[in-house]
Amino acid sequence: MPATVFAIDGCGSRKDVLPVQREDFDWSFANSVSLQSALENFSGQITYHLPSHKLLHVARFTQMSLRPKNSQEPVQGPTVFTDGSGRTGKAIVTWKDGSEWQVLEGHEDGSAQLVELRAAVMAFEKFSQEPFNLVTDSAYVADIAQRLGHSVLKEVSNPALFHLLKTLWRAIQARVHPFYVLHVRSHTSLPGFIVEGNARADKLASPAWVAPQPDTLAQAKASHGFFHQNAHTLQKQFQLTPTEARDIVESCDDCHALAPPLPAGVNPRGLRALELWQTDVTQIAEFGRLKYVHVTVDTFSAMWASAHTGEKARDVIAHWRQAFAVLGVPSAVKTDNGPAYASQKVRQFLQLWGVSHKFGIPHSPTGQAIVERAHGTLKRVLQKQKRGMQGETPHSRLAKALYTINHLTVPQNSNNPVILNHHLSLQAADEALQPRAKVRVQNLVTKQWEGPYDLIALGRGYACVSTDTGVRWVPSKCVRPDLRPQRQNPADGQHGDRDQPERHQTGDSSSDDSDADDASDRSDDSSANGH
């Protein structure tokens, strides 16, 4: 062998490294005539130690092969599932031998990654003499197992991790048979052998198999004592009943010291046209000086908008004069607490026309949710019609948009355009009363179902019922049909005659009126005198 090397490399080399032990070379030189002949005229230096480069030292312990041991497709052999839990330190290897499941269990202190890596090491050591398929729900383990077969291992600062990596690397390097690694998602409900085996490994490693879980109610109390979740979150998180979750929150001193959250609610609406309006101002920059667009929505039906140069009292009054001319004079109008709406000029104007003025709660945008949504509806229609109205004035563009919204929009709960419903409702006062559906309403405080009550109006996200204390607006999710045997309701004789039949419409073309704003329900009783 040395003779062949020297014949190839020549004798002029100054230093030759022979990958043999010194004793072996001395014996070969003493007993091999060919080696003696090859070195007869050699004047260089012979050494038996590799240079200090790390790659050369790795080569001494690495068997080079052009055939990868990690297969790119499943191999003929057992399918092995591994998993680990950082809480218990249990490393699990399980596989099916015939019709029976076999389990190999180990232990590793540390993080979940370390425990799952220990499970992978156990699998490679167990099936070192045969091909096998490794299934794991750890992307970390799957990536390492796929790359270690053709990688150089670098020492890391974590001794436990380095020990596991080195053990796994040596196990892979020593393999003769191929292996296949498959990464799967954990906790899936899909059918099949792979999901079944992975779920089995997960359960074997889970702490639930070590000891029974603590009492769920005690867990919920401890969690609320730390995070102070609301009752609904506790109910969903710990599978409690609504009463149990509510009792935990109500018994908490910290939560009880604060004001309880207001129950869900909706924006009250008119039961016929001209009962209740909402007015607000939005800005449309492309209108230039006339960018202040005042919008009024009849909460039963139609809407009106006009462009002005400002949002002062004179602009508000000018807008309402136009709205009165088109829609009629309302019984009440609701606005925010802006200086223009709270001014003496506006108060005198509304008193002159006999219109009641209501204010929303300060700094509560959802109190004006219906008109706020109308802003979006108006802007969307203007944007859609923009291409065909280049060069038109803001007043012309608003006129076309309002015609589309009022005359060409049919709400989901009607067969007529909103403007037709607006005028028809004004003629419904003399019509014969129609029987109303009986419904039950959930009390948002006690969570008990009350009733039955007459259903006056029902829309997307809201409902109006006639109760012993008057008309009540509630979220539609709090209303359900009364399917109990019908009986005479004492409230029918007292309140059945005051509620006229109506076909309640929306001022928004999308009929999306599910604004849950309890604050707005309480704001309707406030008036200008309170501000």
KEVOMAR-754649 format. One record per residue (C-alpha): residue in one letter; x, y, z. Coordinates in nm, 2 decimals, decimal comma. Each point is the difference from the previous one (the first is absolute). Example, Ala and Ser with C-alpha at 12.3 -4.5 7.8 and 13.67 -1.06 7.14 Angstrom:
KEVOMAR-754649
<rec A; <1,23; -0,45; 0,78>>
<rec S; <0,14; 0,34; -0,07>>
end
This chain:
KEVOMAR-754649
<rec M; <0,00; 0,00; 0,00>>
<rec P; <0,27; 0,26; 0,08>>
<rec A; <0,17; -0,09; -0,32>>
<rec T; <-0,31; 0,08; -0,19>>
<rec V; <-0,04; 0,33; 0,18>>
<rec F; <0,36; 0,11; -0,08>>
<rec A; <-0,04; -0,11; -0,36>>
<rec I; <-0,29; 0,23; -0,04>>
<rec D; <0,12; 0,30; 0,21>>
<rec G; <0,37; -0,02; -0,09>>
<rec C; <0,30; 0,00; 0,22>>
<rec G; <0,04; 0,38; 0,01>>
<rec S; <-0,25; 0,05; 0,27>>
<rec R; <0,15; 0,18; 0,30>>
<rec K; <-0,25; -0,15; 0,25>>
<rec D; <-0,23; -0,30; -0,03>>
<rec V; <-0,27; -0,09; 0,25>>
<rec L; <-0,07; -0,37; 0,02>>
<rec P; <-0,34; -0,09; 0,16>>
<rec V; <0,16; -0,29; 0,20>>
<rec Q; <0,14; -0,06; 0,34>>
<rec R; <0,38; 0,04; 0,05>>
<rec E; <0,03; -0,36; 0,11>>
<rec D; <-0,18; -0,13; -0,30>>
<rec F; <0,22; 0,20; -0,24>>
<rec D; <0,32; -0,12; 0,17>>
<rec W; <-0,11; -0,36; -0,03>>
<rec S; <-0,10; 0,05; -0,37>>
<rec F; <0,33; 0,17; -0,08>>
<rec A; <0,20; -0,28; 0,17>>
<rec N; <-0,19; -0,28; -0,19>>
<rec S; <-0,10; 0,16; -0,33>>
<rec V; <0,26; 0,01; -0,28>>
<rec S; <-0,23; 0,21; -0,21>>
<rec L; <-0,03; 0,27; 0,27>>
<rec Q; <0,38; 0,00; 0,04>>
<rec S; <0,05; 0,05; -0,37>>
<rec A; <-0,26; 0,28; -0,02>>
<rec L; <0,17; 0,19; 0,28>>
<rec E; <0,36; -0,06; -0,12>>
<rec N; <0,05; 0,34; -0,15>>
<rec F; <-0,27; 0,19; 0,21>>
<rec S; <0,15; 0,30; 0,17>>
<rec G; <-0,32; 0,15; 0,15>>
<rec Q; <-0,16; -0,03; 0,34>>
<rec I; <-0,25; -0,27; 0,10>>
<rec T; <-0,26; 0,08; 0,27>>
<rec Y; <-0,27; -0,21; 0,15>>
<rec H; <-0,21; 0,28; 0,15>>
<rec L; <-0,28; 0,18; -0,19>>
<rec P; <0,01; 0,39; 0,01>>
<rec S; <-0,21; 0,17; 0,26>>
<rec H; <-0,28; 0,09; -0,23>>
<rec K; <-0,33; -0,12; 0,14>>
<rec L; <-0,14; -0,14; -0,32>>
<rec L; <0,30; -0,23; -0,04>>
<rec H; <-0,05; -0,13; 0,35>>
<rec V; <-0,37; -0,06; -0,07>>
<rec A; <0,10; -0,20; -0,31>>
<rec R; <0,18; -0,25; 0,23>>
<rec F; <-0,34; -0,10; 0,16>>
<rec T; <-0,23; 0,05; -0,30>>
<rec Q; <-0,08; -0,25; -0,26>>
<rec M; <-0,04; 0,17; -0,33>>
<rec S; <-0,29; -0,12; -0,22>>
<rec L; <-0,17; 0,14; -0,31>>
<rec R; <-0,32; -0,18; 0,09>>
<rec P; <-0,22; 0,20; 0,25>>
<rec K; <-0,14; -0,19; 0,30>>
<rec N; <-0,30; 0,23; 0,03>>
<rec S; <-0,26; -0,12; -0,25>>
<rec Q; <-0,23; 0,25; -0,18>>
<rec E; <-0,29; -0,24; 0,00>>
<rec P; <-0,14; -0,26; 0,26>>
<rec V; <0,21; -0,32; 0,03>>
<rec Q; <-0,11; -0,36; 0,06>>
<rec G; <0,02; -0,03; 0,38>>
<rec P; <-0,18; 0,09; 0,32>>
<rec T; <-0,16; 0,34; 0,05>>
<rec V; <0,12; 0,15; 0,33>>
<rec F; <-0,17; 0,29; 0,18>>
<rec T; <0,19; 0,22; 0,24>>
<rec D; <-0,10; 0,27; 0,24>>
<rec G; <0,11; 0,17; 0,32>>
<rec S; <-0,13; 0,23; 0,27>>
<rec G; <0,21; 0,27; 0,17>>
<rec R; <-0,23; -0,01; 0,30>>
<rec T; <0,04; -0,36; 0,08>>
<rec G; <0,34; -0,07; -0,17>>
<rec K; <-0,15; -0,31; -0,16>>
<rec A; <0,15; -0,10; -0,34>>
<rec I; <-0,23; -0,25; -0,18>>
<rec V; <0,07; -0,23; -0,29>>
<rec T; <-0,30; -0,21; -0,12>>
<rec W; <-0,06; -0,22; -0,30>>
<rec K; <-0,24; -0,28; -0,10>>
<rec D; <0,13; -0,35; 0,00>>
<rec G; <-0,26; -0,21; -0,18>>
<rec S; <-0,33; 0,09; 0,18>>
<rec E; <0,17; 0,12; 0,32>>
<rec W; <0,14; 0,34; 0,09>>
<rec Q; <0,35; 0,00; 0,15>>
<rec V; <0,13; 0,28; 0,21>>
<rec L; <0,36; 0,10; 0,09>>
<rec E; <0,02; 0,27; 0,27>>
<rec G; <0,30; 0,21; 0,11>>
<rec H; <0,06; 0,32; 0,20>>
<rec E; <0,18; 0,32; -0,06>>
<rec D; <0,01; 0,32; 0,21>>
<rec G; <-0,03; 0,33; -0,18>>
<rec S; <-0,22; 0,16; -0,27>>
<rec A; <-0,25; -0,17; -0,22>>
<rec Q; <0,25; 0,00; -0,29>>
<rec L; <0,26; -0,19; 0,21>>
<rec V; <-0,26; -0,26; 0,10>>
<rec E; <-0,12; -0,05; -0,36>>
<rec L; <0,36; -0,02; -0,11>>
<rec R; <0,06; -0,27; 0,26>>
<rec A; <-0,30; -0,19; -0,15>>
<rec A; <0,15; 0,02; -0,35>>
<rec V; <0,34; -0,13; 0,13>>
<rec M; <-0,18; -0,30; 0,17>>
<rec A; <-0,18; -0,08; -0,33>>
<rec F; <0,33; 0,00; -0,20>>
<rec E; <0,17; -0,22; 0,25>>
<rec K; <-0,29; -0,24; 0,02>>
<rec F; <-0,03; -0,04; -0,38>>
<rec S; <0,37; 0,03; -0,09>>
<rec Q; <0,00; -0,33; -0,19>>
<rec E; <-0,30; 0,04; -0,23>>
<rec P; <-0,17; 0,27; -0,21>>
<rec F; <-0,27; 0,20; 0,18>>
<rec N; <-0,23; 0,30; -0,04>>
<rec L; <0,02; 0,27; 0,27>>
<rec V; <-0,31; 0,20; 0,06>>
<rec T; <0,02; 0,31; 0,23>>
<rec D; <-0,21; 0,31; 0,06>>
<rec S; <0,31; 0,20; 0,09>>
<rec A; <0,14; 0,20; -0,30>>
<rec Y; <0,32; 0,05; 0,20>>
<rec V; <0,07; -0,37; 0,03>>
<rec A; <-0,11; -0,08; -0,36>>
<rec D; <0,24; 0,27; -0,14>>
<rec I; <0,29; -0,13; 0,21>>
<rec A; <-0,06; -0,36; -0,09>>
<rec Q; <-0,01; 0,07; -0,37>>
<rec R; <0,32; 0,21; 0,00>>
<rec L; <0,23; -0,17; 0,24>>
<rec G; <0,08; -0,28; -0,25>>
<rec H; <0,20; 0,24; -0,22>>
<rec S; <0,11; 0,27; 0,25>>
<rec V; <0,30; 0,08; 0,22>>
<rec L; <-0,09; 0,02; 0,36>>
<rec K; <0,10; 0,32; 0,18>>
<rec E; <0,03; 0,01; 0,38>>
<rec V; <-0,27; 0,22; 0,16>>
<rec S; <0,00; 0,16; 0,34>>
<rec N; <-0,28; -0,22; 0,14>>
<rec P; <0,17; -0,32; 0,12>>
<rec A; <-0,32; -0,20; 0,01>>
<rec L; <-0,10; 0,11; -0,35>>
<rec F; <0,35; -0,07; -0,14>>
<rec H; <0,00; -0,35; 0,16>>
<rec L; <-0,33; -0,09; -0,17>>
<rec L; <0,11; 0,15; -0,33>>
<rec K; <0,32; -0,20; 0,01>>
<rec T; <-0,17; -0,32; 0,09>>
<rec L; <-0,26; 0,05; -0,28>>
<rec W; <0,28; 0,09; -0,25>>
<rec R; <0,20; -0,31; 0,08>>
<rec A; <-0,31; -0,22; -0,02>>
<rec I; <-0,08; 0,14; -0,34>>
<rec Q; <0,36; -0,03; -0,12>>
<rec A; <0,02; -0,36; 0,11>>
<rec R; <-0,32; -0,10; -0,19>>
<rec V; <0,01; -0,23; -0,30>>
<rec H; <-0,38; 0,00; -0,07>>
<rec P; <-0,19; 0,31; -0,11>>
<rec F; <-0,26; 0,18; 0,20>>
<rec Y; <-0,28; 0,24; -0,08>>
<rec V; <-0,11; 0,30; 0,21>>
<rec L; <-0,35; 0,14; -0,01>>
<rec H; <-0,12; 0,32; 0,18>>
<rec V; <-0,37; 0,01; 0,09>>
<rec R; <-0,23; 0,25; 0,17>>
<rec S; <-0,10; -0,08; 0,36>>
<rec H; <-0,36; 0,00; 0,14>>
<rec T; <-0,18; -0,05; -0,33>>
<rec S; <-0,33; -0,19; -0,04>>
<rec L; <0,08; -0,14; -0,35>>
<rec P; <-0,05; -0,38; -0,04>>
<rec G; <0,29; -0,24; -0,08>>
<rec F; <0,28; -0,21; 0,15>>
<rec I; <0,25; 0,29; 0,02>>
<rec V; <-0,23; 0,23; 0,20>>
<rec E; <-0,10; -0,29; 0,22>>
<rec G; <0,36; -0,09; 0,08>>
<rec N; <0,11; 0,36; 0,06>>
<rec A; <-0,30; 0,05; 0,23>>
<rec R; <0,09; -0,31; 0,19>>
<rec A; <0,36; 0,12; 0,05>>
<rec D; <-0,13; 0,34; 0,11>>
<rec K; <-0,23; -0,15; 0,26>>
<rec L; <0,28; -0,23; 0,14>>
<rec A; <0,22; 0,30; 0,05>>
<rec S; <-0,27; 0,23; 0,13>>
<rec P; <-0,01; 0,09; 0,37>>
<rec A; <-0,36; -0,10; 0,00>>
<rec W; <0,12; -0,37; 0,01>>
<rec V; <0,22; 0,07; 0,30>>
<rec A; <-0,26; 0,14; 0,24>>
<rec P; <-0,36; 0,12; -0,01>>
<rec Q; <-0,06; 0,36; -0,09>>
<rec P; <-0,09; 0,24; 0,28>>
<rec D; <-0,36; 0,10; 0,04>>
<rec T; <-0,12; 0,21; -0,30>>
<rec L; <-0,18; 0,24; 0,22>>
<rec A; <0,31; 0,05; 0,22>>
<rec Q; <0,20; 0,06; -0,32>>
<rec A; <-0,24; 0,26; -0,12>>
<rec K; <0,00; 0,18; 0,33>>
<rec A; <0,38; 0,00; 0,01>>
<rec S; <0,02; 0,12; -0,36>>
<rec H; <-0,25; 0,28; 0,06>>
<rec G; <0,19; 0,11; 0,32>>
<rec F; <0,31; 0,05; -0,22>>
<rec F; <-0,14; 0,13; -0,33>>
<rec H; <-0,35; 0,12; 0,10>>
<rec Q; <-0,17; -0,12; -0,32>>
<rec N; <-0,37; 0,07; -0,05>>
<rec A; <-0,27; -0,26; 0,06>>
<rec H; <-0,04; -0,09; -0,37>>
<rec T; <0,37; -0,07; -0,04>>
<rec L; <0,01; -0,22; 0,31>>
<rec Q; <-0,30; -0,19; -0,13>>
<rec K; <0,16; -0,08; -0,33>>
<rec Q; <0,35; -0,06; 0,14>>
<rec F; <-0,09; -0,24; 0,28>>
<rec Q; <-0,33; -0,14; -0,14>>
<rec L; <-0,20; 0,15; 0,29>>
<rec T; <-0,37; 0,07; 0,01>>
<rec P; <-0,10; 0,37; -0,03>>
<rec T; <-0,10; 0,00; 0,36>>
<rec E; <0,33; -0,14; 0,13>>
<rec A; <0,20; 0,25; -0,21>>
<rec R; <-0,21; 0,29; 0,11>>
<rec D; <0,03; -0,10; 0,37>>
<rec I; <0,38; 0,00; -0,03>>
<rec V; <0,00; 0,35; -0,14>>
<rec E; <-0,25; 0,14; 0,25>>
<rec S; <0,18; -0,15; 0,30>>
<rec C; <0,33; 0,17; -0,11>>
<rec D; <0,07; 0,30; 0,23>>
<rec D; <0,22; 0,17; -0,27>>
<rec C; <-0,27; -0,03; -0,27>>
<rec H; <-0,28; 0,08; 0,24>>
<rec A; <0,17; 0,33; 0,10>>
<rec L; <-0,02; 0,12; -0,36>>
<rec A; <-0,31; 0,10; -0,18>>
<rec P; <-0,15; -0,31; -0,17>>
<rec P; <0,00; 0,02; -0,38>>
<rec L; <-0,33; 0,11; -0,16>>
<rec P; <-0,20; -0,27; -0,17>>
<rec A; <-0,02; -0,01; -0,38>>
<rec G; <-0,25; 0,22; -0,17>>
<rec V; <-0,11; 0,15; -0,33>>
<rec N; <-0,07; 0,35; -0,13>>
<rec P; <-0,37; 0,07; 0,04>>
<rec R; <-0,18; 0,06; -0,33>>
<rec G; <-0,32; 0,15; -0,12>>
<rec L; <-0,30; -0,24; -0,03>>
<rec R; <-0,12; 0,21; -0,29>>
<rec A; <0,13; 0,29; -0,21>>
<rec L; <0,08; 0,34; 0,17>>
<rec E; <0,02; -0,15; 0,35>>
<rec L; <0,37; 0,03; 0,06>>
<rec W; <0,29; 0,14; -0,21>>
<rec Q; <0,37; -0,02; 0,04>>
<rec T; <0,22; 0,28; -0,13>>
<rec D; <0,37; 0,04; -0,03>>
<rec V; <0,27; 0,15; -0,22>>
<rec T; <0,26; -0,17; -0,21>>
<rec Q; <0,27; 0,13; -0,23>>
<rec I; <0,06; -0,08; -0,37>>
<rec A; <0,33; 0,17; -0,10>>
<rec E; <-0,06; -0,02; -0,38>>
<rec F; <-0,30; 0,25; 0,04>>
<rec G; <0,25; 0,28; 0,08>>
<rec R; <-0,16; 0,29; 0,18>>
<rec L; <-0,32; -0,20; 0,03>>
<rec K; <0,17; -0,29; 0,17>>
<rec Y; <-0,22; 0,01; 0,32>>
<rec V; <-0,29; -0,23; -0,09>>
<rec H; <-0,28; 0,00; 0,26>>
<rec V; <-0,19; -0,33; 0,00>>
<rec T; <-0,34; -0,07; 0,16>>
<rec V; <-0,14; -0,35; 0,03>>
<rec D; <-0,36; -0,08; 0,07>>
<rec T; <0,06; -0,31; 0,22>>
<rec F; <-0,31; -0,16; -0,15>>
<rec S; <0,06; 0,06; -0,37>>
<rec A; <0,18; 0,26; -0,22>>
<rec M; <0,29; 0,24; 0,03>>
<rec W; <0,10; 0,35; -0,12>>
<rec A; <0,34; 0,17; -0,05>>
<rec S; <0,11; 0,35; -0,10>>
<rec A; <0,34; 0,15; -0,06>>
<rec H; <0,11; 0,32; 0,19>>
<rec T; <0,30; 0,21; 0,06>>
<rec G; <0,01; -0,06; 0,37>>
<rec E; <-0,16; -0,17; 0,30>>
<rec K; <-0,13; 0,29; 0,19>>
<rec A; <-0,35; 0,06; 0,13>>
<rec R; <-0,10; 0,18; -0,32>>
<rec D; <0,11; -0,30; -0,21>>
<rec V; <-0,19; -0,24; 0,22>>
<rec I; <-0,32; 0,21; -0,03>>
<rec A; <0,04; 0,03; -0,38>>
<rec H; <0,04; -0,38; -0,02>>
<rec W; <-0,31; -0,07; 0,21>>
<rec R; <-0,21; 0,24; -0,20>>
<rec Q; <0,08; -0,21; -0,31>>
<rec A; <-0,07; -0,32; 0,18>>
<rec F; <-0,34; 0,12; 0,13>>
<rec A; <-0,10; 0,10; -0,35>>
<rec V; <0,09; -0,35; -0,14>>
<rec L; <-0,09; -0,24; 0,28>>
<rec G; <-0,23; 0,20; 0,23>>
<rec V; <0,03; 0,13; 0,35>>
<rec P; <0,11; -0,26; 0,26>>
<rec S; <-0,11; -0,05; 0,36>>
<rec A; <0,35; -0,02; 0,13>>
<rec V; <0,36; 0,03; -0,13>>
<rec K; <0,31; -0,14; 0,17>>
<rec T; <0,34; 0,15; -0,04>>
<rec D; <0,34; -0,01; 0,18>>
<rec N; <0,11; 0,27; 0,24>>
<rec G; <0,18; 0,22; -0,25>>
<rec P; <0,00; 0,38; 0,06>>
<rec A; <-0,22; 0,06; -0,30>>
<rec Y; <-0,27; -0,24; 0,11>>
<rec A; <0,01; 0,13; 0,36>>
<rec S; <-0,02; 0,37; -0,11>>
<rec Q; <-0,29; 0,23; 0,08>>
<rec K; <-0,08; 0,05; -0,37>>
<rec V; <-0,06; -0,37; -0,06>>
<rec R; <-0,21; -0,03; 0,32>>
<rec Q; <-0,22; 0,29; -0,11>>
<rec F; <-0,03; -0,14; -0,35>>
<rec L; <-0,12; -0,34; 0,12>>
<rec Q; <-0,24; 0,15; 0,25>>
<rec L; <-0,15; 0,21; -0,28>>
<rec W; <-0,06; -0,31; -0,20>>
<rec G; <-0,12; -0,21; 0,30>>
<rec V; <0,28; -0,25; -0,02>>
<rec S; <0,14; -0,17; 0,31>>
<rec H; <0,38; 0,00; 0,02>>
<rec K; <0,19; -0,29; 0,16>>
<rec F; <0,37; -0,03; 0,06>>
<rec G; <0,23; -0,30; 0,01>>
<rec I; <0,24; -0,08; 0,28>>
<rec P; <0,32; 0,22; -0,04>>
<rec H; <0,29; -0,17; -0,18>>
<rec S; <-0,21; -0,31; -0,08>>
<rec P; <0,01; -0,05; -0,38>>
<rec T; <-0,23; -0,30; 0,01>>
<rec G; <-0,28; 0,21; 0,13>>
<rec Q; <-0,04; 0,13; -0,36>>
<rec A; <0,07; -0,33; -0,16>>
<rec I; <-0,28; 0,01; -0,25>>
<rec V; <0,10; 0,34; -0,16>>
<rec E; <0,37; -0,10; 0,03>>
<rec R; <-0,08; -0,30; -0,22>>
<rec A; <-0,19; 0,22; -0,23>>
<rec H; <0,32; 0,20; -0,06>>
<rec G; <0,17; -0,32; -0,13>>
<rec T; <-0,30; -0,08; -0,22>>
<rec L; <-0,01; 0,35; -0,15>>
<rec K; <0,38; 0,00; -0,07>>
<rec R; <-0,01; -0,34; -0,16>>
<rec V; <-0,28; 0,10; -0,24>>
<rec L; <0,18; 0,33; -0,08>>
<rec Q; <0,32; -0,20; -0,08>>
<rec K; <-0,18; -0,24; -0,22>>
<rec Q; <-0,17; 0,28; -0,20>>
<rec K; <0,32; 0,22; -0,02>>
<rec R; <0,11; -0,12; -0,34>>
<rec G; <-0,32; 0,10; -0,18>>
<rec M; <-0,03; 0,34; 0,17>>
<rec Q; <0,33; 0,17; -0,08>>
<rec G; <-0,03; 0,38; 0,03>>
<rec E; <-0,33; -0,01; 0,18>>
<rec T; <-0,06; 0,22; 0,31>>
<rec P; <-0,01; -0,15; 0,35>>
<rec H; <-0,38; 0,08; 0,01>>
<rec S; <-0,06; -0,20; -0,32>>
<rec R; <0,20; -0,30; 0,12>>
<rec L; <-0,18; 0,00; 0,33>>
<rec A; <-0,34; 0,02; -0,18>>
<rec K; <0,08; -0,31; -0,21>>
<rec A; <0,14; -0,19; 0,29>>
<rec L; <-0,31; 0,08; 0,22>>
<rec Y; <-0,23; -0,10; -0,28>>
<rec T; <0,18; -0,34; -0,02>>
<rec I; <-0,02; -0,05; 0,38>>
<rec N; <-0,36; 0,11; 0,05>>
<rec H; <-0,17; -0,11; -0,32>>
<rec L; <0,21; -0,29; -0,14>>
<rec T; <0,08; -0,18; 0,32>>
<rec V; <-0,24; -0,28; 0,12>>
<rec P; <0,08; -0,11; 0,36>>
<rec Q; <0,02; -0,37; 0,07>>
<rec N; <-0,32; 0,00; 0,22>>
<rec S; <-0,22; 0,18; -0,26>>
<rec N; <-0,11; -0,01; -0,36>>
<rec N; <-0,01; 0,38; -0,04>>
<rec P; <0,27; 0,27; -0,02>>
<rec V; <0,08; 0,17; 0,32>>
<rec I; <-0,16; 0,33; -0,11>>
<rec L; <-0,33; -0,17; -0,08>>
<rec N; <0,00; -0,17; 0,34>>
<rec H; <0,07; 0,34; 0,15>>
<rec H; <-0,32; 0,15; -0,15>>
<rec L; <-0,22; -0,31; 0,04>>
<rec S; <0,08; -0,01; 0,37>>
<rec L; <-0,15; 0,34; 0,04>>
<rec Q; <-0,34; -0,13; -0,13>>
<rec A; <0,00; -0,31; 0,23>>
<rec A; <-0,15; 0,17; 0,30>>
<rec D; <-0,35; -0,07; -0,10>>
<rec E; <0,05; -0,36; -0,12>>
<rec A; <-0,14; -0,29; 0,20>>
<rec L; <0,22; -0,15; 0,26>>
<rec Q; <0,16; -0,33; -0,10>>
<rec P; <0,08; -0,27; 0,25>>
<rec R; <0,36; 0,01; 0,12>>
<rec A; <0,24; -0,30; 0,06>>
<rec K; <0,06; -0,09; 0,36>>
<rec V; <0,36; -0,02; 0,11>>
<rec R; <0,21; -0,04; 0,31>>
<rec V; <0,28; 0,24; 0,09>>
<rec Q; <0,32; -0,08; 0,20>>
<rec N; <0,07; 0,23; 0,29>>
<rec L; <0,36; 0,12; -0,06>>
<rec V; <0,06; 0,02; 0,37>>
<rec T; <-0,16; -0,31; 0,15>>
<rec K; <0,04; -0,20; -0,32>>
<rec Q; <-0,36; -0,13; 0,05>>
<rec W; <-0,26; -0,01; -0,29>>
<rec E; <-0,30; 0,23; 0,06>>
<rec G; <-0,33; 0,04; -0,18>>
<rec P; <-0,18; -0,07; -0,22>>
<rec Y; <0,00; 0,34; -0,16>>
<rec D; <-0,13; 0,13; -0,33>>
<rec L; <0,27; 0,03; -0,27>>
<rec I; <-0,03; 0,34; -0,16>>
<rec A; <0,31; 0,01; -0,23>>
<rec L; <0,28; -0,24; -0,09>>
<rec G; <0,31; 0,08; -0,20>>
<rec R; <0,35; -0,12; -0,05>>
<rec G; <0,15; 0,02; 0,35>>
<rec Y; <-0,29; 0,18; 0,17>>
<rec A; <-0,35; -0,06; 0,12>>
<rec C; <-0,28; 0,21; 0,16>>
<rec V; <-0,26; -0,14; 0,24>>
<rec S; <-0,29; 0,14; 0,19>>
<rec T; <0,04; -0,07; 0,37>>
<rec D; <-0,20; 0,10; 0,31>>
<rec T; <0,22; 0,30; 0,05>>
<rec G; <-0,01; 0,11; -0,36>>
<rec V; <0,20; -0,06; -0,32>>
<rec R; <0,34; -0,16; 0,04>>
<rec W; <0,28; -0,03; -0,25>>
<rec V; <0,22; -0,31; 0,04>>
<rec P; <0,26; -0,19; -0,20>>
<rec S; <-0,17; -0,26; -0,23>>
<rec K; <0,21; -0,28; 0,16>>
<rec C; <-0,20; 0,07; 0,32>>
<rec V; <-0,33; -0,08; -0,16>>
<rec R; <-0,15; -0,33; -0,08>>
<rec P; <-0,36; -0,12; -0,09>>
<rec D; <-0,23; -0,09; 0,28>>
<rec L; <-0,08; -0,36; -0,09>>
<rec R; <-0,20; -0,07; 0,32>>
<rec P; <-0,38; -0,05; -0,01>>
<rec Q; <-0,15; 0,34; -0,06>>
<rec R; <-0,18; 0,15; 0,30>>
<rec Q; <-0,15; 0,34; 0,06>>
<rec N; <0,27; 0,26; 0,07>>
<rec P; <-0,12; 0,27; 0,24>>
<rec A; <0,23; 0,24; -0,18>>
<rec D; <-0,19; -0,05; -0,32>>
<rec G; <-0,31; 0,20; 0,11>>
<rec Q; <0,21; 0,28; 0,13>>
<rec H; <0,26; 0,05; -0,26>>
<rec G; <-0,12; -0,18; -0,31>>
<rec D; <-0,19; 0,30; -0,14>>
<rec R; <0,27; 0,25; 0,02>>
<rec D; <0,25; -0,16; -0,24>>
<rec Q; <-0,09; 0,05; -0,36>>
<rec P; <0,10; -0,27; -0,26>>
<rec E; <0,30; 0,09; -0,20>>
<rec R; <0,25; -0,14; -0,24>>
<rec H; <0,32; 0,10; 0,15>>
<rec Q; <0,27; 0,10; -0,25>>
<rec T; <0,36; 0,10; 0,02>>
<rec G; <0,18; 0,32; -0,10>>
<rec D; <0,30; -0,20; -0,12>>
<rec S; <-0,01; -0,18; -0,33>>
<rec S; <0,19; -0,30; 0,15>>
<rec S; <-0,25; -0,04; 0,29>>
<rec D; <0,29; -0,07; 0,23>>
<rec D; <-0,13; 0,16; 0,31>>
<rec S; <0,15; -0,22; 0,27>>
<rec D; <0,15; 0,28; 0,21>>
<rec A; <0,03; -0,12; 0,36>>
<rec D; <0,02; 0,32; 0,19>>
<rec D; <-0,17; 0,00; 0,34>>
<rec A; <0,12; 0,35; 0,07>>
<rec S; <-0,20; 0,13; -0,29>>
<rec D; <-0,32; -0,15; 0,15>>
<rec R; <0,05; 0,20; 0,31>>
<rec S; <0,09; 0,32; -0,18>>
<rec D; <-0,34; 0,05; -0,16>>
<rec D; <-0,15; 0,15; 0,31>>
<rec S; <0,25; 0,28; 0,02>>
<rec S; <-0,09; 0,33; -0,16>>
<rec A; <0,15; 0,33; -0,08>>
<rec N; <-0,08; 0,13; 0,35>>
<rec G; <0,23; -0,25; 0,15>>
<rec H; <0,30; 0,13; -0,20>>
end
